[in-house]
Structure formats: structure tokens, C-alpha cells
């Protein structure tokens, strides 16, 4: 569930208030984490008849931005809506793909992870707030009264189901022997209330625990066997001293094993910034990039693009190139995009003027090619522009990634796991191109391309199909 979706529903609620039309609206977000570390994220949005048009718009918006999300219609009494779900092979994948888990420097740490011998430790540190900055106190007295009356009909439930009871949490309520944690986030929908979500939990490596248990049983039985032999040495011709020493050795090994296991279980991990597995987002940059509907995250490695990929007209930027670029407006390449067609903070179809000042210094001067495209060269991206809009994007480093977290240097297995079988697969210039079709935010037909060489993503491209 994307932050754009959250904001959309916040706007819906506030629009209802200003229209002074009562309605009932519920959001439920359920996260299921399994014993093997895999996870499911489910979100349902339902409302009464007055909300159906807005809910349908939200569903279509979600499908446009995330075509692979599973969406089904649901109903509850006189309310109808939809349920969206996504599956992840591990918590790390979930943390990188779901923007509700983002870490913000100096604010929250998202999800942190420490790998261990017997278990992996996780720390959940989220902060839910009304990112639109709208507050009940900003409304007129009549609207405030209406808003407070509506609070009882507007609900936002956030639930996490864990395979084991967490070590600590700040949940509103806990059920299922401590394994189901619930938070009521309704207060953040119509105010600037900030609601923290915290939980520390473990995912056990069951096969390792079982193996240690078997070793402990073997050592115990061996110790008892040697002790028995040392007592009956005269009857079975066994050297009593040797049997006794063997029993002592087995006992010492068993003691070390038990003591080491106890220490590992009782040791409380100290999480640092290096343990964050979520995307690290800068709040100011996030608001800048989300307004252009193009967010991104993390990393990727380099290759230039095929000159035959797109064909249109060009743009001259001689005046813009002469202007200095302000650091305060720089785009954050470490954010993850909300659209399938974006790389880093840049998406196809968007006006290049909205991005230019935030992209920083160009690696070399821009160039107009024979097909009418202006190429802009940056350390991490090459951007092709025509008629003032971005037509193609190509990665030039491992600093940018796709919406699903694939970047240069990742294996072809990573691509197939996250995108499935490609729409097209062709050989080009020593690489194999894995191609997937998507629609841009402007509903243009687009092609997302992974150039794979020696089993590794050599570069990533995204372009409008003309």
C-alpha cells in the first residue's frame, strides 16, 4: 500500500468534511509475517454509498501504479470497497517495496534487522501521520463539529500478525497469545496527530534450533553412556579413566552448548542505522518528488542506451543550463518510485522542466541526436527528452532502482522473481533484453527493459512506445 494511496484517502475524508456530507469509511491494513520470514500485506478500503465513486477512483489509481497488486471487491453490511494484497518472500523485500515502512532520518528507523545464528532480530519503528498537514483546528467551528461527529464513522485499523510473540511493542491491544498486534490510526486521519508503531520481534531459524537440539541430545546420551561404562569397566573391559574423561568432555561440550544458546537467546540486539532495511527517505525530498508522482529508491550499475529505442522531437535548454542549481531542491535518488515506469526520481511522460533543477550537475553537455532527442547525461541517469517531456530513462549507476527494487548488479533471478516471465526477450549488443510492458502515469504505453549480461543486470531502461 503506497503513501500516495494513504494521502488519497486522507483527502477523501477531508473533502467529505468540507462538503458537510456525512459518510462511513474504513481502512484496514493487515500484515502477516510467517515462520519462514515470508510476508503478506493486505489493505481493504470500504465505504457507504456516498463513498463508492471515490473508492472506485482509488482502486483504478492503485491498479495503474501497481498492476501486479491483487485486487478484489469486498463488502461489509451496507459498505462496499476493495481489498489489495501483495506477497513477499522475506521481510526485507516487504520493507523496500511498501512505503509505509520507510525510514526518515531523525524521525523513525523503519524496519531494522540483525541476522543471528538461531534467529534474526527485527525492530519495527514506524510513524503514521497526516502528511497533508491538514488539521481539524484549521476548519471553521461548524466544520470542526461535523468532523468530530464523523470520527466515530471513520476507522483506520493497522494489524500485524507475528509467528511468535514480540519482545516489546506499543500496540493499542494484543490478542492471540501476544502474536496479533493492533493499532487504531483513526486519530491521524483528521488531525496532525502522530501515531508511533513499534515492535521488536524475532524470526527463528527452526532448522538450526532443531539441529542444536539433536546435538545436545547426542552429547547427553554420550555422556551418560560413558559414565555407565566407567562404572562397569571391569565387566566390559573398558578403561574406566578413558570412559570417565570422555564423559567429562561430553559434559563440558554440552555445558558450552547450553550456555552459548542461553546467551544468544538472552542477548538484546542494539540496532543502528546500518541495520535499516527499509528505504531511507528525506521528508522534504519526498514531498517534492511525490508531487511529480515519481518516487524511487536505492541502487543499480551502468550501460548506455540503444539509440533506436525512441523517436520524437527535441528540446533546447541553453538558458536552463546556465542557471545554478540549488542543493535544497535536489532530488533524492535513494527514494523508490511509485510507478512501474520510473527509475529513481525520474518517470517517463513528465515535463523535464519539473526535474531539471533537482538533478544536479550534468556529467557532460547535453546533445541533440539525429532522431530529434536531447540526451542529458548525469552520473546516475541518462535522460532522453522530446517536446519538453521525458521520453526515455537509462540507469548509469547502481544508485537508482525500479518500483520493485531491482537495480543494476542484481541477478536475472531477481528480475524474474519480481517481474515474472518477460513480455519480450531479445539479444542486443552482447546482452539479453528482458522487456515488460506497463502504462505510465499519463497512460502512455511503456517498455521497462533489463539488459542482462553474464546473468547480471547491466543497465535498466524505461521508454514510451511510440
Residue pairs with C-beta under 8 A, 6 or more apart in sequence:
1 29
1 41
1 43
1 84
1 98
1 100
2 62
2 65
2 66
2 98
2 99
2 338
3 99
3 100
3 102
3 131
3 286
3 290
3 338
4 61
4 65
4 290
4 293
4 338
5 43
5 58
5 61
5 62
6 100
6 131
7 131
7 132
7 290
8 58
8 61
9 25
9 27
9 45
9 58
9 189
10 130
10 131
10 132
10 134
10 189
11 132
12 25
12 51
12 54
12 58
13 25
13 150
13 154
13 189
13 190
14 132
14 134
14 190
15 54
16 22
16 23
16 25
16 50
16 51
16 150
17 139
17 143
17 146
17 147
17 150
17 190
18 139
18 143
20 142
20 143
20 146
21 50
22 50
22 146
22 149
22 150
22 153
23 47
23 48
23 50
23 51
23 150
23 153
24 47
24 48
24 51
24 79
24 153
24 154
25 45
25 46
25 47
25 48
25 51
25 153
25 154
25 155
26 44
26 45
26 46
26 47
26 76
26 79
26 81
26 154
26 155
26 156
26 157
27 43
27 44
27 45
27 155
27 156
27 157
28 42
28 43
28 44
28 155
28 156
28 157
28 158
28 159
29 41
29 42
29 43
29 100
29 156
29 157
29 158
29 159
30 40
30 41
30 42
30 43
30 159
30 160
30 161
31 39
31 40
31 41
31 42
31 94
31 159
31 160
31 161
32 39
32 40
32 42
32 161
33 39
33 91
33 160
33 161
33 162
33 163
33 201
33 203
34 40
34 163
35 163
35 203
35 204
35 206
36 203
37 90
37 91
37 120
37 203
38 87
38 88
38 89
38 90
39 87
39 88
39 90
39 91
39 93
39 94
40 85
40 86
40 87
40 88
41 85
41 86
41 88
41 94
41 98
42 83
42 84
42 85
43 83
43 84
43 85
44 74
44 81
44 82
44 83
44 84
45 55
45 58
45 59
45 81
45 82
45 83
45 84
46 55
46 74
46 75
46 76
46 79
46 80
46 81
46 82
47 54
47 55
47 79
47 80
47 81
48 78
48 79
49 78
51 79
51 81
52 80
55 80
55 81
55 82
59 71
59 82
62 69
62 71
62 84
63 69
63 71
64 439
64 441
64 443
65 338
65 339
65 340
65 441
66 86
66 340
66 403
67 340
67 438
67 439
68 86
69 84
69 85
69 86
70 84
70 85
70 86
71 82
71 83
71 84
71 85
72 82
72 83
73 80
73 81
73 82
73 83
74 80
74 81
74 82
74 83
75 81
86 97
86 98
88 94
88 97
89 417
91 111
91 113
91 122
91 203
91 277
92 113
92 277
93 405
94 101
95 101
95 110
95 111
95 277
95 278
95 279
96 277
96 278
96 279
96 297
96 298
96 336
96 405
97 336
97 403
97 404
97 405
99 279
99 281
99 295
99 336
99 338
100 126
100 128
101 110
101 111
101 126
101 278
101 279
102 110
102 278
102 279
102 280
102 281
102 286
103 109
103 110
103 111
103 125
103 276
103 278
103 279
103 280
103 281
104 110
104 127
104 280
104 281
104 282
104 283
105 280
105 282
107 127
107 283
108 125
108 126
108 127
108 196
109 123
109 125
109 271
109 273
109 276
109 278
110 125
110 126
110 276
110 277
110 278
110 279
110 280
111 122
111 123
111 124
111 125
111 276
111 277
111 278
112 122
112 123
112 125
112 271
112 272
112 275
112 276
112 277
113 120
113 121
113 122
113 123
113 275
113 277
114 120
114 121
114 269
114 271
114 275
116 264
116 269
117 205
117 208
117 264
118 204
118 205
118 208
118 209
118 212
118 261
118 264
118 265
119 202
119 203
119 204
119 205
120 202
120 203
120 205
121 200
121 201
121 202
121 269
121 271
122 200
122 201
122 202
122 203
123 198
123 199
123 200
123 269
123 271
123 275
124 160
124 197
124 198
124 199
124 200
124 201
125 196
125 197
125 198
126 196
126 197
126 198
127 194
127 195
127 196
127 197
128 158
128 183
128 185
128 188
128 194
128 195
128 196
128 197
129 188
129 192
129 193
129 194
129 195
130 188
130 189
130 190
130 191
130 192
130 193
131 287
133 192
134 192
135 191
135 192
136 144
136 147
136 148
136 190
136 191
137 144
137 191
139 147
147 190
150 190
151 186
151 190
154 186
154 189
154 190
155 184
155 186
156 184
156 185
156 186
156 188
156 189
157 182
157 183
157 184
157 185
158 182
158 183
158 184
158 185
158 197
159 180
159 181
159 182
159 183
160 171
160 180
160 181
160 199
161 176
161 179
161 180
161 181
162 179
162 180
162 181
162 199
162 201
163 179
163 203
164 179
164 201
164 202
164 203
164 204
165 177
165 178
165 179
165 201
166 178
166 181
166 199
166 200
166 201
167 200
167 201
167 202
167 268
168 198
168 199
168 200
169 181
169 198
169 199
169 200
170 196
170 197
170 198
170 199
171 181
171 182
171 183
171 199
172 182
172 183
172 184
173 182
174 180
174 181
174 182
175 182
181 199
183 195
183 197
185 195
187 193
187 195
188 194
188 195
212 257
212 261
215 257
216 254
216 257
216 258
219 250
219 251
219 253
219 254
219 257
220 250
220 254
222 246
222 247
222 250
223 247
223 250
223 251
223 254
224 247
226 243
226 244
226 246
226 247
226 250
227 243
227 244
227 247
229 236
229 238
229 240
229 243
230 238
230 240
230 241
230 243
230 244
230 247
231 240
232 238
233 239
233 240
233 243
279 297
279 298
279 334
279 335
279 336
280 334
281 332
281 334
281 335
282 332
282 335
284 328
285 330
285 331
285 332
285 335
286 295
286 332
286 335
288 329
288 331
288 358
289 295
289 296
289 331
289 332
289 335
289 345
290 338
292 345
292 347
292 350
292 354
292 355
293 338
293 339
293 347
293 350
293 441
294 337
294 338
294 339
294 342
294 345
294 346
294 347
294 350
294 441
295 335
295 336
295 337
295 338
295 342
295 345
296 333
296 334
296 335
296 336
296 337
296 342
296 343
296 344
296 345
296 346
296 400
296 401
296 402
296 403
297 334
297 335
297 336
297 337
297 401
297 405
298 334
298 336
298 399
298 400
298 401
298 405
298 407
299 397
299 398
299 399
299 400
299 401
299 407
299 408
299 409
300 343
300 380
300 395
300 397
300 398
300 399
300 400
300 401
300 406
300 407
300 408
300 409
300 410
300 457
300 459
300 460
301 395
301 397
301 398
301 407
301 408
301 409
301 456
301 457
301 458
301 459
302 395
302 396
302 397
302 398
302 408
302 458
302 459
303 394
303 395
303 396
303 408
303 431
303 451
303 458
303 459
304 382
304 394
304 396
304 459
305 382
305 384
305 392
305 394
305 459
305 461
306 428
306 429
306 461
307 369
307 371
308 371
309 384
309 392
309 461
309 463
310 371
310 373
310 384
310 386
310 391
310 392
310 463
310 464
310 466
311 371
311 372
311 373
311 466
312 371
312 372
312 373
312 386
312 387
312 391
312 466
313 372
313 386
313 387
314 368
314 372
314 373
314 374
314 385
314 386
315 352
315 374
315 385
315 386
315 387
315 388
316 368
316 374
317 352
317 356
317 366
317 374
320 353
320 356
320 357
321 362
321 365
321 366
323 357
325 357
325 358
325 359
325 360
325 361
326 357
329 357
329 358
330 358
330 359
330 360
331 344
331 345
331 346
331 355
331 358
331 359
331 360
332 345
333 344
333 345
333 380
333 399
333 400
334 399
335 344
335 345
336 401
336 403
336 405
337 343
337 344
337 345
337 347
337 402
337 403
338 403
339 347
339 403
339 438
339 440
339 441
340 402
340 403
340 404
340 436
340 438
340 446
340 448
341 347
341 348
341 349
341 438
341 439
341 440
341 441
341 446
341 448
341 462
342 348
342 393
342 402
342 403
342 462
343 381
343 393
343 394
343 395
343 400
343 401
343 402
343 460
343 462
344 380
344 381
344 393
344 395
344 399
344 400
344 401
345 355
345 358
346 355
346 359
346 381
346 383
346 390
346 393
347 390
347 393
347 440
347 441
347 462
348 390
348 391
348 392
348 393
348 440
348 444
348 446
348 462
348 463
348 464
349 389
349 390
349 440
349 441
349 442
349 444
349 464
350 389
350 390
350 441
351 388
351 389
351 390
352 376
352 383
352 385
352 388
352 389
352 390
353 388
355 383
355 390
356 376
359 376
359 378
359 381
359 383
360 378
360 379
361 378
362 376
362 377
362 378
363 377
363 378
363 379
363 396
364 377
365 377
366 374
366 375
366 376
366 377
367 374
367 375
367 377
368 374
368 375
369 375
372 386
373 384
373 385
373 386
373 391
373 392
374 384
374 385
374 386
375 382
375 383
375 384
376 382
376 383
376 384
376 385
377 396
378 396
379 396
379 397
379 399
380 395
380 396
380 397
380 399
380 400
381 393
381 394
381 395
381 396
381 400
382 393
382 394
382 396
383 390
383 392
383 393
383 394
384 390
384 391
384 392
384 393
384 394
384 463
385 391
391 463
391 464
391 466
392 461
392 462
392 463
392 464
393 461
393 462
393 463
394 459
394 460
394 461
394 462
395 407
395 408
395 459
395 460
395 461
396 459
397 408
398 407
398 408
398 409
400 407
400 460
401 407
402 448
402 460
404 418
404 419
405 418
406 414
406 415
406 418
406 419
406 450
406 457
406 460
407 457
407 460
408 457
408 458
408 459
408 460
409 456
409 457
410 456
410 457
411 455
411 456
411 457
412 434
412 450
412 452
412 455
412 456
412 457
414 457
415 434
415 450
415 452
415 457
416 434
419 434
419 436
422 434
422 435
422 436
423 435
423 436
423 437
424 433
424 434
424 435
425 432
425 433
425 434
425 435
426 432
426 433
426 435
427 433
428 451
430 453
431 451
431 452
431 453
431 458
432 451
432 452
432 453
433 449
433 450
433 451
433 452
434 449
434 450
434 452
435 447
435 448
435 449
435 450
436 447
436 448
436 449
437 445
437 446
437 447
437 448
437 465
438 446
438 447
438 448
439 445
439 446
440 446
440 464
444 464
444 465
445 464
445 465
446 462
446 463
446 464
446 465
447 461
447 462
447 463
447 465
448 460
448 461
448 462
449 460
449 461
449 462
449 463
450 457
450 460
451 457
451 458
451 459
451 460
451 461
452 458
